[in-house]
Amino acid sequence: RDAIDRKEKRSETFKTAVQGLETGTPVLKTEELGRRAPQWVRDNLVTMCMRCKEPFNAIMRRRHHCRACGYVVCARCSDYKAELQYDGNRLNRVCQECYVFLTGHVVLEDREGKPKGILEKGAAEVSGRSLLCSSLQLLDKNGKGGTRGWFVIPQDDPLVLYIYAAPQDVRAHTSIPLLGYQVRDLPQGDSRHLFQLAQSRQVYTFVADTEELKRRWMRAMARSAAGITYAEEGEDADS
């Protein structure tokens, strides 16, 4: 009974697992898994396994693609094989979730029941329901270098800024609670569009790609900092 319940639950929730890979990218419906070849998520869009959320590295944790859903996964999470109709029912490497869905077999090592932490929100998932999302650069304290990543203010968590290393990562590497911060405009320097978040001695300096994008982020952050939790009328998320 437990095995049947798990399979039914996966069947109902798998649609959300294979959607939102990339804005405008065709995604497979549940009934199409194994019947149609998926469009693979590009390697450069993720820095961690899209299943277990462990970071990739060149030696111990390499990238693989699930041949059923197209996710980028590590060797451990893709150590399964299932027959795929679109490939003449030959056995192909698939991720654990697709293996269970396609075969009906139960995998004992099941992390489904593990509750999600505050950072364990997939970038594609929250970007599709965001007040604002785009690529930005966060400068270090001396302003000479920094980290470029994917920044999102989710609609369902509008007072927090989530920072991902890449737009398809399944886990944010950090978050910044925006409530109470001041948003500062900075003069354009070296053709860079700069602005800051400041609260007491904590200061974050950001670089946007364009002046328009900078203004949108300043407006969105200022609203969140003031505790305004609804989107402005007619405003769409950037992607």
LUMDRENMI-179416 format. One record per residue (C-alpha): residue in three letters; residue number from 1; x, y, z. Coordinates in steps of 0.2 Angstrom, whole numbers. Layout:
N
<miza><residu>ALA</residu><num>NUM</num><east>X</east><north>Y</north><up>Z</up></miza>
...
This chain:
239
<miza><residu>ARG</residu><num>1</num><east>0</east><north>0</north><up>0</up></miza>
<miza><residu>ASP</residu><num>2</num><east>14</east><north>12</north><up>4</up></miza>
<miza><residu>ALA</residu><num>3</num><east>23</east><north>8</north><up>-12</up></miza>
<miza><residu>ILE</residu><num>4</num><east>7</east><north>11</north><up>-22</up></miza>
<miza><residu>ASP</residu><num>5</num><east>4</east><north>28</north><up>-13</up></miza>
<miza><residu>ARG</residu><num>6</num><east>21</east><north>34</north><up>-17</up></miza>
<miza><residu>LYS</residu><num>7</num><east>19</east><north>30</north><up>-35</up></miza>
<miza><residu>GLU</residu><num>8</num><east>2</east><north>39</north><up>-36</up></miza>
<miza><residu>LYS</residu><num>9</num><east>9</east><north>54</north><up>-27</up></miza>
<miza><residu>ARG</residu><num>10</num><east>24</east><north>54</north><up>-39</up></miza>
<miza><residu>SER</residu><num>11</num><east>12</east><north>53</north><up>-54</up></miza>
<miza><residu>GLU</residu><num>12</num><east>2</east><north>68</north><up>-48</up></miza>
<miza><residu>THR</residu><num>13</num><east>17</east><north>79</north><up>-44</up></miza>
<miza><residu>PHE</residu><num>14</num><east>28</east><north>74</north><up>-58</up></miza>
<miza><residu>LYS</residu><num>15</num><east>21</east><north>88</north><up>-69</up></miza>
<miza><residu>THR</residu><num>16</num><east>29</east><north>101</north><up>-58</up></miza>
<miza><residu>ALA</residu><num>17</num><east>45</east><north>92</north><up>-58</up></miza>
<miza><residu>VAL</residu><num>18</num><east>47</east><north>92</north><up>-77</up></miza>
<miza><residu>GLN</residu><num>19</num><east>40</east><north>110</north><up>-79</up></miza>
<miza><residu>GLY</residu><num>20</num><east>49</east><north>126</north><up>-78</up></miza>
<miza><residu>LEU</residu><num>21</num><east>66</east><north>121</north><up>-85</up></miza>
<miza><residu>GLU</residu><num>22</num><east>68</east><north>137</north><up>-95</up></miza>
<miza><residu>THR</residu><num>23</num><east>56</east><north>150</north><up>-100</up></miza>
<miza><residu>GLY</residu><num>24</num><east>49</east><north>147</north><up>-118</up></miza>
<miza><residu>THR</residu><num>25</num><east>56</east><north>129</north><up>-118</up></miza>
<miza><residu>PRO</residu><num>26</num><east>44</east><north>115</north><up>-122</up></miza>
<miza><residu>VAL</residu><num>27</num><east>42</east><north>103</north><up>-108</up></miza>
<miza><residu>LEU</residu><num>28</num><east>36</east><north>85</north><up>-107</up></miza>
<miza><residu>LYS</residu><num>29</num><east>19</east><north>81</north><up>-100</up></miza>
<miza><residu>THR</residu><num>30</num><east>18</east><north>67</north><up>-88</up></miza>
<miza><residu>GLU</residu><num>31</num><east>11</east><north>55</north><up>-101</up></miza>
<miza><residu>GLU</residu><num>32</num><east>25</east><north>59</north><up>-113</up></miza>
<miza><residu>LEU</residu><num>33</num><east>39</east><north>54</north><up>-102</up></miza>
<miza><residu>GLY</residu><num>34</num><east>49</east><north>40</north><up>-111</up></miza>
<miza><residu>ARG</residu><num>35</num><east>38</east><north>42</north><up>-126</up></miza>
<miza><residu>ARG</residu><num>36</num><east>46</east><north>58</north><up>-132</up></miza>
<miza><residu>ALA</residu><num>37</num><east>64</east><north>63</north><up>-131</up></miza>
<miza><residu>PRO</residu><num>38</num><east>66</east><north>78</north><up>-119</up></miza>
<miza><residu>GLN</residu><num>39</num><east>75</east><north>94</north><up>-122</up></miza>
<miza><residu>TRP</residu><num>40</num><east>90</east><north>94</north><up>-111</up></miza>
<miza><residu>VAL</residu><num>41</num><east>94</east><north>107</north><up>-98</up></miza>
<miza><residu>ARG</residu><num>42</num><east>110</east><north>115</north><up>-103</up></miza>
<miza><residu>ASP</residu><num>43</num><east>125</east><north>111</north><up>-92</up></miza>
<miza><residu>ASN</residu><num>44</num><east>130</east><north>129</north><up>-90</up></miza>
<miza><residu>LEU</residu><num>45</num><east>113</east><north>133</north><up>-83</up></miza>
<miza><residu>VAL</residu><num>46</num><east>116</east><north>123</north><up>-67</up></miza>
<miza><residu>THR</residu><num>47</num><east>130</east><north>122</north><up>-54</up></miza>
<miza><residu>MET</residu><num>48</num><east>123</east><north>108</north><up>-44</up></miza>
<miza><residu>CYS</residu><num>49</num><east>113</east><north>91</north><up>-46</up></miza>
<miza><residu>MET</residu><num>50</num><east>95</east><north>95</north><up>-50</up></miza>
<miza><residu>ARG</residu><num>51</num><east>89</east><north>81</north><up>-39</up></miza>
<miza><residu>CYS</residu><num>52</num><east>101</east><north>80</north><up>-23</up></miza>
<miza><residu>LYS</residu><num>53</num><east>107</east><north>98</north><up>-24</up></miza>
<miza><residu>GLU</residu><num>54</num><east>125</east><north>93</north><up>-22</up></miza>
<miza><residu>PRO</residu><num>55</num><east>137</east><north>104</north><up>-31</up></miza>
<miza><residu>PHE</residu><num>56</num><east>146</east><north>98</north><up>-47</up></miza>
<miza><residu>ASN</residu><num>57</num><east>165</east><north>97</north><up>-48</up></miza>
<miza><residu>ALA</residu><num>58</num><east>177</east><north>91</north><up>-61</up></miza>
<miza><residu>ILE</residu><num>59</num><east>183</east><north>76</north><up>-52</up></miza>
<miza><residu>MET</residu><num>60</num><east>171</east><north>68</north><up>-40</up></miza>
<miza><residu>ARG</residu><num>61</num><east>154</east><north>74</north><up>-45</up></miza>
<miza><residu>ARG</residu><num>62</num><east>151</east><north>75</north><up>-64</up></miza>
<miza><residu>ARG</residu><num>63</num><east>136</east><north>80</north><up>-74</up></miza>
<miza><residu>HIS</residu><num>64</num><east>124</east><north>68</north><up>-83</up></miza>
<miza><residu>HIS</residu><num>65</num><east>108</east><north>70</north><up>-91</up></miza>
<miza><residu>CYS</residu><num>66</num><east>92</east><north>60</north><up>-87</up></miza>
<miza><residu>ARG</residu><num>67</num><east>86</east><north>53</north><up>-104</up></miza>
<miza><residu>ALA</residu><num>68</num><east>68</east><north>54</north><up>-99</up></miza>
<miza><residu>CYS</residu><num>69</num><east>66</east><north>72</north><up>-91</up></miza>
<miza><residu>GLY</residu><num>70</num><east>82</east><north>80</north><up>-97</up></miza>
<miza><residu>TYR</residu><num>71</num><east>87</east><north>86</north><up>-80</up></miza>
<miza><residu>VAL</residu><num>72</num><east>106</east><north>88</north><up>-76</up></miza>
<miza><residu>VAL</residu><num>73</num><east>110</east><north>76</north><up>-62</up></miza>
<miza><residu>CYS</residu><num>74</num><east>125</east><north>68</north><up>-54</up></miza>
<miza><residu>ALA</residu><num>75</num><east>131</east><north>50</north><up>-56</up></miza>
<miza><residu>ARG</residu><num>76</num><east>123</east><north>44</north><up>-40</up></miza>
<miza><residu>CYS</residu><num>77</num><east>106</east><north>52</north><up>-44</up></miza>
<miza><residu>SER</residu><num>78</num><east>106</east><north>45</north><up>-62</up></miza>
<miza><residu>ASP</residu><num>79</num><east>112</east><north>27</north><up>-58</up></miza>
<miza><residu>TYR</residu><num>80</num><east>96</east><north>19</north><up>-64</up></miza>
<miza><residu>LYS</residu><num>81</num><east>90</east><north>12</north><up>-81</up></miza>
<miza><residu>ALA</residu><num>82</num><east>73</east><north>12</north><up>-89</up></miza>
<miza><residu>GLU</residu><num>83</num><east>66</east><north>7</north><up>-106</up></miza>
<miza><residu>LEU</residu><num>84</num><east>62</east><north>22</north><up>-116</up></miza>
<miza><residu>GLN</residu><num>85</num><east>49</east><north>20</north><up>-130</up></miza>
<miza><residu>TYR</residu><num>86</num><east>56</east><north>34</north><up>-140</up></miza>
<miza><residu>ASP</residu><num>87</num><east>73</east><north>25</north><up>-141</up></miza>
<miza><residu>GLY</residu><num>88</num><east>65</east><north>8</north><up>-146</up></miza>
<miza><residu>ASN</residu><num>89</num><east>62</east><north>3</north><up>-129</up></miza>
<miza><residu>ARG</residu><num>90</num><east>81</east><north>2</north><up>-125</up></miza>
<miza><residu>LEU</residu><num>91</num><east>88</east><north>4</north><up>-108</up></miza>
<miza><residu>ASN</residu><num>92</num><east>93</east><north>22</north><up>-105</up></miza>
<miza><residu>ARG</residu><num>93</num><east>101</east><north>31</north><up>-90</up></miza>
<miza><residu>VAL</residu><num>94</num><east>88</east><north>40</north><up>-80</up></miza>
<miza><residu>CYS</residu><num>95</num><east>86</east><north>49</north><up>-64</up></miza>
<miza><residu>GLN</residu><num>96</num><east>78</east><north>41</north><up>-48</up></miza>
<miza><residu>GLU</residu><num>97</num><east>62</east><north>50</north><up>-50</up></miza>
<miza><residu>CYS</residu><num>98</num><east>60</east><north>45</north><up>-68</up></miza>
<miza><residu>TYR</residu><num>99</num><east>65</east><north>27</north><up>-64</up></miza>
<miza><residu>VAL</residu><num>100</num><east>51</east><north>26</north><up>-51</up></miza>
<miza><residu>PHE</residu><num>101</num><east>38</east><north>34</north><up>-62</up></miza>
<miza><residu>LEU</residu><num>102</num><east>42</east><north>23</north><up>-78</up></miza>
<miza><residu>THR</residu><num>103</num><east>45</east><north>7</north><up>-69</up></miza>
<miza><residu>GLY</residu><num>104</num><east>34</east><north>7</north><up>-54</up></miza>
<miza><residu>HIS</residu><num>105</num><east>48</east><north>1</north><up>-44</up></miza>
<miza><residu>VAL</residu><num>106</num><east>51</east><north>8</north><up>-26</up></miza>
<miza><residu>VAL</residu><num>107</num><east>69</east><north>15</north><up>-22</up></miza>
<miza><residu>LEU</residu><num>108</num><east>73</east><north>12</north><up>-4</up></miza>
<miza><residu>GLU</residu><num>109</num><east>84</east><north>27</north><up>-3</up></miza>
<miza><residu>ASP</residu><num>110</num><east>70</east><north>40</north><up>-4</up></miza>
<miza><residu>ARG</residu><num>111</num><east>73</east><north>58</north><up>0</up></miza>
<miza><residu>GLU</residu><num>112</num><east>55</east><north>64</north><up>-5</up></miza>
<miza><residu>GLY</residu><num>113</num><east>49</east><north>66</north><up>13</up></miza>
<miza><residu>LYS</residu><num>114</num><east>64</east><north>77</north><up>18</up></miza>
<miza><residu>PRO</residu><num>115</num><east>57</east><north>95</north><up>21</up></miza>
<miza><residu>LYS</residu><num>116</num><east>64</east><north>109</north><up>10</up></miza>
<miza><residu>GLY</residu><num>117</num><east>75</east><north>121</north><up>19</up></miza>
<miza><residu>ILE</residu><num>118</num><east>73</east><north>140</north><up>16</up></miza>
<miza><residu>LEU</residu><num>119</num><east>86</east><north>140</north><up>2</up></miza>
<miza><residu>GLU</residu><num>120</num><east>79</east><north>124</north><up>-6</up></miza>
<miza><residu>LYS</residu><num>121</num><east>68</east><north>132</north><up>-19</up></miza>
<miza><residu>GLY</residu><num>122</num><east>72</east><north>129</north><up>-37</up></miza>
<miza><residu>ALA</residu><num>123</num><east>77</east><north>144</north><up>-47</up></miza>
<miza><residu>ALA</residu><num>124</num><east>66</east><north>140</north><up>-62</up></miza>
<miza><residu>GLU</residu><num>125</num><east>52</east><north>137</north><up>-50</up></miza>
<miza><residu>VAL</residu><num>126</num><east>52</east><north>153</north><up>-41</up></miza>
<miza><residu>SER</residu><num>127</num><east>57</east><north>163</north><up>-56</up></miza>
<miza><residu>GLY</residu><num>128</num><east>41</east><north>158</north><up>-65</up></miza>
<miza><residu>ARG</residu><num>129</num><east>32</east><north>166</north><up>-50</up></miza>
<miza><residu>SER</residu><num>130</num><east>43</east><north>180</north><up>-46</up></miza>
<miza><residu>LEU</residu><num>131</num><east>41</east><north>199</north><up>-43</up></miza>
<miza><residu>LEU</residu><num>132</num><east>57</east><north>201</north><up>-52</up></miza>
<miza><residu>CYS</residu><num>133</num><east>71</east><north>190</north><up>-57</up></miza>
<miza><residu>SER</residu><num>134</num><east>87</east><north>192</north><up>-68</up></miza>
<miza><residu>SER</residu><num>135</num><east>106</east><north>191</north><up>-68</up></miza>
<miza><residu>LEU</residu><num>136</num><east>115</east><north>203</north><up>-57</up></miza>
<miza><residu>GLN</residu><num>137</num><east>133</east><north>205</north><up>-50</up></miza>
<miza><residu>LEU</residu><num>138</num><east>135</east><north>206</north><up>-31</up></miza>
<miza><residu>LEU</residu><num>139</num><east>152</east><north>215</north><up>-28</up></miza>
<miza><residu>ASP</residu><num>140</num><east>164</east><north>211</north><up>-14</up></miza>
<miza><residu>LYS</residu><num>141</num><east>168</east><north>223</north><up>0</up></miza>
<miza><residu>ASN</residu><num>142</num><east>182</east><north>232</north><up>-9</up></miza>
<miza><residu>GLY</residu><num>143</num><east>171</east><north>234</north><up>-25</up></miza>
<miza><residu>LYS</residu><num>144</num><east>184</east><north>226</north><up>-36</up></miza>
<miza><residu>GLY</residu><num>145</num><east>177</east><north>209</north><up>-39</up></miza>
<miza><residu>GLY</residu><num>146</num><east>161</east><north>199</north><up>-35</up></miza>
<miza><residu>THR</residu><num>147</num><east>149</east><north>185</north><up>-39</up></miza>
<miza><residu>ARG</residu><num>148</num><east>138</east><north>185</north><up>-54</up></miza>
<miza><residu>GLY</residu><num>149</num><east>122</east><north>175</north><up>-52</up></miza>
<miza><residu>TRP</residu><num>150</num><east>103</east><north>174</north><up>-54</up></miza>
<miza><residu>PHE</residu><num>151</num><east>93</east><north>185</north><up>-42</up></miza>
<miza><residu>VAL</residu><num>152</num><east>75</east><north>182</north><up>-38</up></miza>
<miza><residu>ILE</residu><num>153</num><east>62</east><north>190</north><up>-27</up></miza>
<miza><residu>PRO</residu><num>154</num><east>48</east><north>176</north><up>-26</up></miza>
<miza><residu>GLN</residu><num>155</num><east>29</east><north>181</north><up>-26</up></miza>
<miza><residu>ASP</residu><num>156</num><east>26</east><north>169</north><up>-11</up></miza>
<miza><residu>ASP</residu><num>157</num><east>41</east><north>176</north><up>-2</up></miza>
<miza><residu>PRO</residu><num>158</num><east>42</east><north>194</north><up>-7</up></miza>
<miza><residu>LEU</residu><num>159</num><east>52</east><north>201</north><up>7</up></miza>
<miza><residu>VAL</residu><num>160</num><east>67</east><north>190</north><up>3</up></miza>
<miza><residu>LEU</residu><num>161</num><east>80</east><north>191</north><up>-11</up></miza>
<miza><residu>TYR</residu><num>162</num><east>86</east><north>173</north><up>-16</up></miza>
<miza><residu>ILE</residu><num>163</num><east>103</east><north>172</north><up>-25</up></miza>
<miza><residu>TYR</residu><num>164</num><east>107</east><north>157</north><up>-36</up></miza>
<miza><residu>ALA</residu><num>165</num><east>124</east><north>153</north><up>-45</up></miza>
<miza><residu>ALA</residu><num>166</num><east>114</east><north>149</north><up>-61</up></miza>
<miza><residu>PRO</residu><num>167</num><east>96</east><north>151</north><up>-67</up></miza>
<miza><residu>GLN</residu><num>168</num><east>92</east><north>132</north><up>-67</up></miza>
<miza><residu>ASP</residu><num>169</num><east>100</east><north>128</north><up>-50</up></miza>
<miza><residu>VAL</residu><num>170</num><east>88</east><north>119</north><up>-38</up></miza>
<miza><residu>ARG</residu><num>171</num><east>95</east><north>127</north><up>-22</up></miza>
<miza><residu>ALA</residu><num>172</num><east>100</east><north>145</north><up>-18</up></miza>
<miza><residu>HIS</residu><num>173</num><east>117</east><north>147</north><up>-11</up></miza>
<miza><residu>THR</residu><num>174</num><east>111</east><north>162</north><up>0</up></miza>
<miza><residu>SER</residu><num>175</num><east>97</east><north>174</north><up>4</up></miza>
<miza><residu>ILE</residu><num>176</num><east>95</east><north>192</north><up>10</up></miza>
<miza><residu>PRO</residu><num>177</num><east>80</east><north>197</north><up>20</up></miza>
<miza><residu>LEU</residu><num>178</num><east>75</east><north>214</north><up>13</up></miza>
<miza><residu>LEU</residu><num>179</num><east>64</east><north>221</north><up>26</up></miza>
<miza><residu>GLY</residu><num>180</num><east>71</east><north>237</north><up>34</up></miza>
<miza><residu>TYR</residu><num>181</num><east>85</east><north>240</north><up>21</up></miza>
<miza><residu>GLN</residu><num>182</num><east>88</east><north>256</north><up>12</up></miza>
<miza><residu>VAL</residu><num>183</num><east>91</east><north>256</north><up>-7</up></miza>
<miza><residu>ARG</residu><num>184</num><east>104</east><north>268</north><up>-13</up></miza>
<miza><residu>ASP</residu><num>185</num><east>108</east><north>274</north><up>-31</up></miza>
<miza><residu>LEU</residu><num>186</num><east>126</east><north>275</north><up>-35</up></miza>
<miza><residu>PRO</residu><num>187</num><east>134</east><north>285</north><up>-49</up></miza>
<miza><residu>GLN</residu><num>188</num><east>138</east><north>275</north><up>-65</up></miza>
<miza><residu>GLY</residu><num>189</num><east>156</east><north>270</north><up>-64</up></miza>
<miza><residu>ASP</residu><num>190</num><east>166</east><north>262</north><up>-78</up></miza>
<miza><residu>SER</residu><num>191</num><east>150</east><north>260</north><up>-88</up></miza>
<miza><residu>ARG</residu><num>192</num><east>143</east><north>249</north><up>-73</up></miza>
<miza><residu>HIS</residu><num>193</num><east>125</east><north>252</north><up>-67</up></miza>
<miza><residu>LEU</residu><num>194</num><east>128</east><north>252</north><up>-48</up></miza>
<miza><residu>PHE</residu><num>195</num><east>116</east><north>252</north><up>-33</up></miza>
<miza><residu>GLN</residu><num>196</num><east>116</east><north>247</north><up>-15</up></miza>
<miza><residu>LEU</residu><num>197</num><east>106</east><north>239</north><up>-1</up></miza>
<miza><residu>ALA</residu><num>198</num><east>111</east><north>246</north><up>16</up></miza>
<miza><residu>GLN</residu><num>199</num><east>106</east><north>243</north><up>34</up></miza>
<miza><residu>SER</residu><num>200</num><east>117</east><north>248</north><up>49</up></miza>
<miza><residu>ARG</residu><num>201</num><east>135</east><north>242</north><up>44</up></miza>
<miza><residu>GLN</residu><num>202</num><east>129</east><north>229</north><up>32</up></miza>
<miza><residu>VAL</residu><num>203</num><east>130</east><north>235</north><up>14</up></miza>
<miza><residu>TYR</residu><num>204</num><east>127</east><north>225</north><up>-2</up></miza>
<miza><residu>THR</residu><num>205</num><east>133</east><north>233</north><up>-19</up></miza>
<miza><residu>PHE</residu><num>206</num><east>125</east><north>226</north><up>-35</up></miza>
<miza><residu>VAL</residu><num>207</num><east>129</east><north>229</north><up>-54</up></miza>
<miza><residu>ALA</residu><num>208</num><east>115</east><north>228</north><up>-67</up></miza>
<miza><residu>ASP</residu><num>209</num><east>117</east><north>225</north><up>-85</up></miza>
<miza><residu>THR</residu><num>210</num><east>107</east><north>241</north><up>-90</up></miza>
<miza><residu>GLU</residu><num>211</num><east>101</east><north>257</north><up>-82</up></miza>
<miza><residu>GLU</residu><num>212</num><east>83</east><north>251</north><up>-85</up></miza>
<miza><residu>LEU</residu><num>213</num><east>86</east><north>234</north><up>-76</up></miza>
<miza><residu>LYS</residu><num>214</num><east>94</east><north>244</north><up>-62</up></miza>
<miza><residu>ARG</residu><num>215</num><east>79</east><north>255</north><up>-59</up></miza>
<miza><residu>ARG</residu><num>216</num><east>67</east><north>240</north><up>-59</up></miza>
<miza><residu>TRP</residu><num>217</num><east>78</east><north>231</north><up>-46</up></miza>
<miza><residu>MET</residu><num>218</num><east>79</east><north>247</north><up>-35</up></miza>
<miza><residu>ARG</residu><num>219</num><east>60</east><north>249</north><up>-36</up></miza>
<miza><residu>ALA</residu><num>220</num><east>57</east><north>231</north><up>-32</up></miza>
<miza><residu>MET</residu><num>221</num><east>69</east><north>230</north><up>-17</up></miza>
<miza><residu>ALA</residu><num>222</num><east>63</east><north>247</north><up>-10</up></miza>
<miza><residu>ARG</residu><num>223</num><east>45</east><north>240</north><up>-10</up></miza>
<miza><residu>SER</residu><num>224</num><east>51</east><north>224</north><up>-1</up></miza>
<miza><residu>ALA</residu><num>225</num><east>61</east><north>234</north><up>11</up></miza>
<miza><residu>ALA</residu><num>226</num><east>45</east><north>244</north><up>15</up></miza>
<miza><residu>GLY</residu><num>227</num><east>35</east><north>228</north><up>18</up></miza>
<miza><residu>ILE</residu><num>228</num><east>25</east><north>229</north><up>2</up></miza>
<miza><residu>THR</residu><num>229</num><east>21</east><north>211</north><up>-3</up></miza>
<miza><residu>TYR</residu><num>230</num><east>11</east><north>213</north><up>-19</up></miza>
<miza><residu>ALA</residu><num>231</num><east>16</east><north>216</north><up>-37</up></miza>
<miza><residu>GLU</residu><num>232</num><east>14</east><north>233</north><up>-45</up></miza>
<miza><residu>GLU</residu><num>233</num><east>0</east><north>232</north><up>-58</up></miza>
<miza><residu>GLY</residu><num>234</num><east>6</east><north>228</north><up>-75</up></miza>
<miza><residu>GLU</residu><num>235</num><east>23</east><north>223</north><up>-69</up></miza>
<miza><residu>ASP</residu><num>236</num><east>30</east><north>207</north><up>-76</up></miza>
<miza><residu>ALA</residu><num>237</num><east>45</east><north>197</north><up>-70</up></miza>
<miza><residu>ASP</residu><num>238</num><east>61</east><north>198</north><up>-79</up></miza>
<miza><residu>SER</residu><num>239</num><east>69</east><north>182</north><up>-86</up></miza>
